[in-house]
C-alpha cells in the first residue's frame, strides 16, 4: 500500500513538473511569432480548446455552466490575453515573474471583497512582492517597458481570479478553462486575417503553444495536483518563473538588468516562502 502511494506521489510530482516546464516555454516560443498578441492568443486557444475537449470527452468530464464557471472563464481569457500582450511589450522574464505575483493579489482581493483580515505573514509577503515589483518598474522607466510591465501585473490579477473562483463549491477548473479557450479562440482568431507572414516555423510554434504550452500543461497540472501535496506543487511551480527567463536568455539573449534580477529574486522567494508557510498552517488545522 505504501509503495502504491509513493508511486502515485511520484507520478503526480512528475506531472506537475511537466506542467511547470511547459508553461515556462511560453515566453521563448512567443518570440518566434510575428503576429499580433491577440491573434496569437486566439489561434493557440482555439487549438488548446480542441485538445482539451477531446480529453474531457475521453474522461467523460461533465461541463458545468454557472456564474462562477463563467467568471472563471472571463478570468482565464484575461490572463492568457494579457500575458501574450505583455510578452510583446516588455521582456518575457518581466511578463512571467510579474504574473507570478498572483498569490499577493489573492490576499488583497480577499481582504477588500470578502473582509478576510490578512495575517502578519500576508502583509509581509505583500510588502516584499511590491518591493520586487518596484525593482522592475525602476528598470522599465529607463527602458520604456513600463506599460508592458503594468499589463503583466494585470495578468497576475486575472490569474488570481482564476485560482479564487475555482475554489468555490460550484466552480470547475476544466469547465472554466475550456469555455475561456473556446471564447478566446472565436473572438481573436479572425484577427489572423490581418497577418501576412505564415511560415512553417510560425505555424509549428503556434501549434506547440496550443497543444503543449496551454492544453497539455493544464491537463498535467490538474491530474498532478490530485496526487501531490500543495507544498510540493507550489515548490515545483516555482520552477516556471526561474526556467522561463533562463530559456529566453539562452535562445534570445534577453538578460534581466541587475535591479530587475534582484526584484525577480525577491518575488520568487517571497511567494515560495508564503506558499510553504500557508501549507504548514493548513496542515495544523
Helices and strands as residue ranges (DSSP letters): H 2-24, H 26-30, H 37-58, H 67-89, H 92-99, H 102-113, H 120-143, H 146-165, H 173-188, G 189-194, H 200-208, I 209-216, H 217-227, H 230-252, H 258-284
